[in-house]
């Protein structure tokens, strides 16, 4: 999945596959890459354009969507 770099102290890059509803998040801490499933496109638009990607992730994605480390 293609990811776009973001300006965040927590997250290095993010990507989205609309056909499967999967987002991919690369974290700064050790470069871990996680995928989260069944993610709605309207929320991807919010995440992609968030002022703080880390805050958005913690408030709206972490522990709310099924996911796993790639």
Secondary structure by P-SEA (a helix, b strand, c coil): cbbbbbbccccccccccccccbbbbbbcccbbbbbbccccaaaaaaaaacccaaaaaaaccccccccccc
